[in-house]
Amino acid sequence: MTYQEALQYIHSIHRQGSRPGLFRTRALLEKIGNPQDKLRFVHVAGTNGKGSFCAMLSSVLLEAGYHVGTYTSPYILRFNERMKVDGKDIPDENLAELTEFIRPFVDSMEDRPTEFELITAIAMEYFAREKCEIVVLECGLGGRLDSTNVIKTPCLSVITGIALDHTAVLGDTIPKIAAEKAGILKTGVPVLFCGKDKSAEEVIAARAAEVGSPLFLCARENLEVAESTLEGTVFHWKNWKNISIPLLGSYQPENACNVLQAIALLQKSGFEIPDDAVRRGLQKVRWPARYEIVCHSPLILCDGAHNPEGVDAAVQSTKLYFKNKKVLVITGVLQDKDFRYMASRMKEIAQEVYCITPESPRALPAADFADLFRSLGVFANAYSDVEEALRAAIERAKCEKLAILCLGSLYMYEQVIGAKKKILN
């Protein structure tokens, strides 16, 4: 099986859609020898911030000398990004070989796994073969019924925060969503809750008490940001002084504090993570499409904000870095999101808005989104695709010396990068 054949096979299962439940994943993993039982995990759930948390923690553990697996979703540019060992994407040949190995077991199942369940099984087998000493494992959707929840006893469970998202699947209130996320808690395993919502905290605390999991909260009141520019951030937290992170976004120092708290809990459970490894790991971390500068002239930033909480963070970050100066916004959203609220927040930072229709059957048409912005008093137009929108925004940015901010979907990132190369190279 070639790499392309492997991808075709994996994506061919996409037609089955998302079907919550653990029995298919368990059945498939049992057929291939339960590789997950040979591994140690930090299991990470949450609405926003999971990816940044996983990237930072993996970077620190790698600097501490551990052989680290990382499982995240979705990918940004290449499928292989979903599973990494020591910060490197799974090689094409490994993915092809693993898919060929697992395919007969999948095809023999009467109730075949979904695409995400298959990918999870491939990742588990990959990490086991690579003899990873620790795997930072991000939930795909929710927690309780997410296929990553087949693991038995992680070293640490983490819930980064709770907000309204995927309400059709997870529930239409914060407590309902919190209950789904809290489904990853395991008996006796410490849980770190990094969120701010008290109703979510109550649900998670109740579940932690029920299963006997020690609950820890992150003390963000100790956070002091010393410097925050488009070059990065320097902050102090508790006994940590002058911690430097290159990731942009007003929310990243809080994500880093969550990681520092997680590291303290891992140290208590026997992991050797020296202070200098923590500093190096945080300083070296890379995580694309989260308020990332993708071009300096003109200044173009990409942020994958795709729900109200994410847009709140992007707006706050823009105000932090650009003060009272507005930016040009390229955006497209799904119609099952609270796009009216998202538009009302983008209005606060947008000089002009360039609307596109995301490549999804759930997409809000660009013309409808542009009409909404105009009703809010913001100049906006609809464009046929990202390239057309970016071309118009770049022309305007050069004339007015304005920055461009692209947000609304992680999937827009690849299109922005491709369009930028066509226009500016």
Sequence and secondary structure as in RCSB ss.txt:
>XXXX:A:sequence
MTYQEALQYIHSIHRQGSRPGLFRTRALLEKIGNPQDKLRFVHVAGTNGKGSFCAMLSSVLLEAGYHVGTYTSPY
ILRFNERMKVDGKDIPDENLAELTEFIRPFVDSMEDRPTEFELITAIAMEYFAREKCEIVVLECGLGGRLDSTNV
IKTPCLSVITGIALDHTAVLGDTIPKIAAEKAGILKTGVPVLFCGKDKSAEEVIAARAAEVGSPLFLCARENLEV
AESTLEGTVFHWKNWKNISIPLLGSYQPENACNVLQAIALLQKSGFEIPDDAVRRGLQKVRWPARYEIVCHSPLI
LCDGAHNPEGVDAAVQSTKLYFKNKKVLVITGVLQDKDFRYMASRMKEIAQEVYCITPESPRALPAADFADLFRS
LGVFANAYSDVEEALRAAIERAKCEKLAILCLGSLYMYEQVIGAKKKILN
>XXXX:A:secstr
  HHHHHHHHHHGGGG     SHHHHHHHHHTT GGGG  EEEEE SSSHHHHHHHHHHHHHHTT  EEEE SS 
SS GGGGEEETTEE  HHHHHHHHHHHHHHHHT SS   HHHHHHHHHHHHHHHTT SEEEEE SSSSTTSGGGG
 S  SEEEE    S SHHHH SSHHHHHHHHGGG  TT  EEE    HHHHHHHHHHHHHHT  EEE  GGGEEE
EEEETTEEEEEETTEEEEEE   STTHHHHHHHHHHHHHHHHHTT    HHHHHHHHHH   TTSSEEEEETTEE
EEE   SHHHHHHHHHHHHHHHTT  EEEEE  BTTS HHHHHHHHTTTEEEEEE   SSTTB  HHHHHHHHHH
TT EEEE SSHHHHHHHHHHHHHHHT  EEEES TTHHHHHHHHHHHHH 
